[in-house]
Amino acid sequence: MPIITTKTLRYLPLCMAAAFATSVQANNHSFDARSHAMGGVGVSSADYLTAPFHNPALTARFKESDGVAVLFPSFGVHANDPTDTIDNVEDFSDVYDEFKNISRPTEADAQVVIDQLQLIQGNYAQVQVGTQLAIAIPNKVVSINLFAQAYADALVFADIADGDLDPINIINQDLNSQALTMGVVVTEIGVSLAKSHQFATGELYYGLSPKYQTVNTINYITDIDNFEFDDWDDDRYQNDQSNMNLDVGIAYQHNAGFGFGFVGKNLIENSYDTELINGVQGQYQISPTYTVSANYQNRFITAAIDVQLNESEGYSNIDGTLNQFDSSNDNRQLAAIGLEFTPASWAKLRAGYQTDLTDNIDDSVTAGLGLSIAGVFNIDISANYSDENNMGAALQTSFTF
């Protein structure tokens, strides 16, 4: 299974931007490598260290032998580019430069340019990267987890003018098409607070995560023949706003091994406008999402299923483009199933499956490995794969004391 490719490596600068953004997830952007390997489950199956990224209630689920734990750090990247949009848009400048070097271009020469425009017309790509940090302090009174995370989400598409599909306009070098990167960098820092209550049949957990968010919107627009994906980070294309938000959750684990969970994330709804560039403006939405989960656990196996009950919107509106773009293309409503097998105390094998109920992204299979050294240092790696144009990977290290 592919872990990382040359194509995904080019997105790492975007990941570093997320990691070091102005202050350090809104909807399903966790790159917890354990969860990632298990299809994205975690609302009822996460551990007390990664609980803030799935369900704050699980911050209180720990064993007597568990002590302070540190997640430092996790990194992840995912690219969904089903039609090679980013490469094809960037390749257009080469095709057009070759055309401009022809001293007496014909309509046949112009058609080569038009063919490249038609190749990218109406297509889009999405890139997500993220990083997470956490310090968990288990306690019978109130369990605490201090966390920070950041993610970047970029939607790239070509906005092709109808007139540019006319050979005469190509020969006259009168192009009006443009390419856009409509993106966002969301950073947050918060604390998860959780308690538990023991019943005869099992244990109930409940908790919340107040957090401070900074949302930096990106609206990078340029002529189609000058597009470079890496130029998105220019300050003039960016706008940032900050606010408070809140996650709440509950979970229950029965003595027989089965359990349930429910989480509401980003309960305070907010909208964020991009800068107005070339008459184009987008609106990014952070709105509440709700997820239910069930699991079964014993000494050797953890199996879980998570289902998101409503869609997360992402960009809710994009105005001013030459062609109307369906902003619902970046909506997500994920359902996942995952399995973890523990053949030895120092090794864990994981696999999973994830589907998007909105049908905006293809189903993916996931897999990963967790290793523990002396019960102190832990490393987890994971990958997800749909096809060669839709894949991702995550890596994290943690320490327990």
C-alpha positions in Angstrom: 0.0 0.0 0.0 1.5 3.4 -1.0 2.5 5.5 2.1 3.8 8.7 0.5 4.6 9.7 -3.1 6.3 12.6 -4.9 2.9 14.1 -5.5 2.1 14.1 -1.7 5.5 15.4 -0.8 4.9 18.7 -2.5 2.1 19.4 -0.1 4.3 19.2 3.0 5.0 23.0 3.0 1.2 23.4 3.4 1.4 21.1 6.4 4.2 23.1 8.0 2.1 26.2 7.5 -0.6 24.6 9.5 1.8 23.5 12.2 3.2 27.0 12.7 0.2 29.1 12.0 -0.8 32.1 14.1 -2.0 30.3 17.2 -2.3 26.6 17.4 -10.3 20.6 13.0 -13.0 21.9 12.7 -14.7 19.0 11.0 -13.1 15.6 10.6 -9.5 16.7 10.0 -7.8 14.6 12.7 -4.6 13.0 11.7 -4.3 10.8 14.8 -2.3 7.9 13.2 -4.0 5.2 15.3 -7.5 6.4 14.3 -6.3 7.1 10.7 -5.2 3.5 10.4 -8.6 2.3 11.7 -10.7 4.2 9.1 -11.0 7.3 11.2 -12.9 5.8 14.2 -12.3 7.2 17.7 -15.5 8.6 19.2 -15.8 5.5 21.5 -12.4 3.9 21.0 -9.7 6.7 21.3 -7.3 6.5 24.2 -7.0 9.2 26.9 -4.0 10.9 25.1 -5.8 11.4 21.7 -9.3 11.9 23.2 -9.5 15.7 22.5 -9.4 15.0 18.7 -12.3 12.5 18.9 -14.4 12.8 22.1 -13.3 14.8 25.2 -15.2 12.3 27.4 -12.5 9.7 26.8 -9.9 11.9 28.5 -11.2 10.2 31.7 -10.8 6.6 30.4 -7.5 5.4 31.7 -6.1 2.5 33.6 -4.6 2.6 37.1 -1.1 2.1 35.6 -1.5 5.0 33.2 0.4 8.2 34.0 1.1 11.5 32.2 1.4 11.1 28.4 2.7 13.4 25.7 1.8 13.3 22.0 4.6 15.1 20.2 3.8 15.3 17.4 1.5 13.9 14.8 1.6 14.8 11.1 -0.7 13.8 8.3 -1.4 14.6 4.6 -4.2 13.6 2.3 -4.6 14.4 -1.4 -7.7 13.8 -3.5 -7.0 14.8 -7.1 -9.0 12.4 -9.2 -8.3 14.0 -12.5 -4.7 15.3 -11.9 -6.1 18.8 -11.8 -3.2 20.5 -10.0 -0.6 19.0 -12.4 -2.7 19.7 -15.4 -3.3 23.3 -14.5 0.4 23.9 -13.9 1.2 22.1 -17.2 -1.0 24.5 -19.0 1.6 27.3 -18.7 4.1 25.1 -20.6 1.6 24.3 -23.3 0.7 28.0 -23.7 4.3 29.1 -23.6 5.1 26.7 -26.5 2.1 28.1 -28.4 3.3 31.7 -27.9 6.7 30.8 -29.4 5.0 29.9 -32.7 5.6 32.7 -35.1 2.4 32.1 -37.2 0.1 30.0 -35.2 -2.8 28.2 -36.9 -6.1 27.1 -35.6 -4.7 23.6 -35.2 -2.0 25.0 -32.9 -4.7 26.9 -31.0 -6.6 23.6 -30.6 -3.8 22.1 -28.7 -4.2 24.9 -26.1 -8.0 24.5 -26.1 -7.6 20.7 -25.6 -5.5 21.4 -22.4 -8.2 23.9 -21.2 -10.9 21.3 -21.8 -8.9 18.8 -19.9 -9.1 20.9 -16.7 -12.5 22.5 -17.2 -14.9 21.8 -14.4 -12.4 19.7 -12.4 -11.1 20.2 -8.9 -8.7 18.8 -6.4 -8.6 18.9 -2.6 -5.5 18.7 -0.3 -5.6 18.4 3.5 -2.7 18.4 5.9 -2.5 18.6 9.7 -0.6 18.3 12.9 -1.5 17.7 16.6 0.1 17.9 20.0 -1.3 16.9 23.4 -0.4 16.4 27.1 -2.7 14.2 29.1 -2.9 14.2 32.9 -5.2 11.5 34.1 -6.8 12.1 37.5 -9.7 10.6 39.4 -11.0 14.0 40.3 -10.9 15.7 36.9 -8.8 14.3 34.0 -7.1 17.0 31.9 -5.7 17.0 28.4 -4.0 20.1 27.0 -4.0 20.0 23.2 -3.2 22.0 20.1 -3.9 21.2 16.6 -3.8 22.8 13.1 -5.0 21.8 9.7 -4.9 23.2 6.2 -7.5 22.5 3.7 -7.1 23.6 0.0 -9.6 23.3 -2.8 -8.1 23.9 -6.2 -10.1 24.4 -9.4 -9.8 25.8 -12.9 -12.3 28.6 -13.9 -12.3 28.4 -17.7 -13.9 31.3 -19.7 -16.1 30.2 -22.6 -14.4 32.6 -24.9 -11.0 30.9 -24.3 -12.4 27.8 -26.1 -12.5 29.8 -29.4 -9.4 29.3 -31.5 -9.4 33.0 -32.7 -9.1 34.2 -29.1 -6.3 31.8 -28.5 -4.4 33.0 -31.6 -5.0 36.6 -30.4 -3.5 35.6 -27.0 -6.6 37.0 -25.3 -7.1 34.6 -22.3 -9.5 35.3 -19.5 -9.5 31.9 -17.7 -8.2 31.7 -14.1 -7.2 29.2 -11.5 -8.1 29.3 -7.9 -6.9 27.8 -4.6 -9.7 28.4 -2.1 -8.2 27.3 1.2 -8.2 27.6 5.0 -5.7 27.1 7.8 -7.5 26.4 11.1 -5.5 26.4 14.3 -6.7 25.8 17.8 -5.5 25.4 21.3 -7.7 24.1 24.2 -8.2 21.8 27.2 -10.3 18.7 27.6 -11.8 18.2 31.0 -13.5 14.9 31.8 -14.9 12.8 34.6 -16.1 9.2 35.0 -18.8 7.5 37.0 -18.6 3.8 37.9 -21.7 1.6 37.7 -22.0 -2.0 38.5 -22.3 -2.9 34.8 -19.7 -0.5 33.4 -18.3 3.1 33.4 -19.8 6.3 32.1 -17.5 9.1 30.9 -18.4 12.7 30.1 -16.4 15.7 29.2 -16.0 19.0 27.3 -13.3 20.9 25.4 -13.3 24.7 25.3 -10.9 25.9 22.7 -9.6 29.0 21.0 -9.7 28.9 17.2 -8.0 31.0 14.6 -9.3 30.6 11.0 -7.0 31.9 8.2 -8.9 31.9 4.9 -7.0 31.7 1.6 -8.2 33.0 -1.8 -5.4 32.6 -4.3 -6.5 33.6 -7.8 -4.3 34.0 -10.9 -4.4 33.9 -14.6 -4.6 30.3 -15.8 -1.2 30.5 -17.5 0.6 31.8 -14.3 -0.8 29.3 -11.7 1.7 27.8 -9.3 0.1 25.8 -6.4 2.9 26.8 -4.0 2.2 30.5 -4.3 -1.0 30.3 -2.2 0.8 31.6 0.9 1.2 35.2 -0.2 -0.3 37.5 2.5 -2.5 39.5 0.1 -4.6 36.3 -0.5 -5.2 35.7 3.2 -7.6 36.9 6.0 -7.8 35.6 9.6 -10.3 35.8 12.4 -10.4 34.2 15.9 -13.1 33.0 18.3 -13.9 30.5 21.0 -15.6 27.1 20.3 -16.7 24.0 22.2 -16.8 20.2 21.9 -18.8 18.0 24.3 -19.1 14.2 24.5 -20.2 11.2 26.5 -19.1 7.5 26.3 -20.0 4.3 28.1 -18.0 1.1 28.3 -19.7 -2.0 29.6 -17.8 -4.6 31.6 -18.6 -7.2 28.9 -16.4 -5.3 26.4 -18.9 -3.3 24.3 -19.2 0.4 24.4 -20.9 3.5 22.9 -20.0 7.1 22.4 -21.5 10.4 21.2 -19.7 13.7 20.4 -20.8 17.2 19.3 -17.9 19.2 17.8 -17.7 22.9 17.2 -21.1 23.7 18.8 -20.6 27.5 18.1 -21.3 28.1 14.4 -19.2 30.7 12.6 -18.7 31.8 9.0 -15.5 33.4 7.7 -15.1 35.4 4.5 -12.0 35.3 2.3 -10.4 38.4 0.9 -12.1 39.7 -2.3 -9.7 38.9 -5.1 -10.5 39.6 -8.8 -14.2 39.8 -7.8 -14.1 36.3 -6.3 -15.0 35.7 -2.6 -15.7 32.5 -0.6 -17.3 31.9 2.7 -15.9 29.1 5.0 -18.3 27.5 7.5 -17.5 25.9 10.8 -20.7 24.4 12.1 -21.7 21.7 14.6 -21.2 18.1 13.7 -22.5 15.1 15.6 -21.1 11.6 15.5 -22.2 8.3 17.2 -20.0 5.3 17.8 -20.0 1.7 19.0 -17.1 -0.6 19.9 -16.1 -3.9 21.3 -12.8 -4.4 23.1 -11.0 -7.3 24.8 -7.4 -8.1 25.5 -6.5 -8.8 21.9 -9.0 -6.9 19.7 -10.6 -3.5 19.5 -13.4 -3.1 16.8 -15.3 0.1 16.3 -17.7 1.9 14.0 -18.3 5.6 13.8 -21.1 7.4 11.8 -21.3 11.1 11.4 -25.0 12.2 11.6 -24.8 15.4 9.6 -22.6 17.0 6.9 -19.7 19.3 7.6 -19.8 22.1 5.0 -16.3 23.6 4.5 -16.7 26.3 1.9 -20.5 27.1 1.9 -20.4 29.7 -0.8 -18.1 30.9 -3.6 -19.2 34.0 -5.6 -17.7 35.8 -8.6 -16.2 33.0 -10.6 -16.7 32.8 -14.4 -18.4 29.4 -14.0 -20.6 28.5 -11.1 -18.8 26.1 -8.7 -20.8 23.7 -6.6 -19.4 24.6 -3.1 -21.0 21.4 -1.8 -18.2 19.4 -3.4 -16.1 19.8 -0.3 -18.9 18.6 2.1 -18.2 15.5 4.1 -20.3 13.0 6.1 -18.1 10.2 7.1 -18.8 6.6 8.3 -16.0 4.3 9.2 -15.2 0.9 10.6 -11.9 -0.1 12.2 -10.1 -3.0 13.8 -7.0 -3.2 16.0 -5.2 -6.5 16.8 -2.7 -6.7 19.6 -0.6 -9.8 19.2 1.9 -8.6 21.8 2.1 -5.7 24.3 4.6 -3.9 22.1 2.9 -4.3 18.7 -0.5 -3.4 17.3 -1.8 -4.1 13.8 -4.7 -1.9 12.4 -7.0 -1.8 9.5 -10.2 0.0 8.5 -12.6 1.2 5.9 -14.1 4.7 5.4 -16.9 6.0 3.2 -18.3 9.5 2.6 -22.1 9.5 2.7 -22.2 12.6 0.5 -20.3 10.7 -2.3 -17.9 13.6 -2.7 -14.8 11.3 -2.1 -14.3 7.7 -3.0 -14.3 5.0 -0.3 -10.9 4.2 1.1 -9.1 1.3 2.9 -6.7 2.1 5.7 -4.0 0.2 7.5 -1.2 0.9 10.0 1.1 -0.2 12.7 1.8 0.8 16.3 5.0 -0.1 18.2 5.9 0.5 21.8 9.5 0.6 23.2 9.8 -0.3 26.9 6.3 1.0 27.4 7.6 4.6 27.2 8.1 5.5 23.6 5.4 4.8 21.0 5.4 5.3 17.3 2.3 4.9 15.0 2.2 5.0 11.2 -0.8 4.7 8.9 -2.0 5.1 5.3 -5.3 5.4 3.5 -5.8 4.5 -0.2 -8.5 4.8 -2.8 -6.4 5.0 -5.9 -3.2 6.6 -7.1 -4.9 10.1 -7.0 -6.6 9.7 -3.7 -4.4 8.7 -0.8 -2.8 9.9 2.5 -0.5 9.0 5.3 0.0 9.9 9.0 2.8 9.5 11.5 3.0 10.2 15.2 5.2 9.7 18.3 4.2 9.7 21.9 5.7 9.2 25.4 4.1 7.8 28.5 5.5 8.2 32.0 
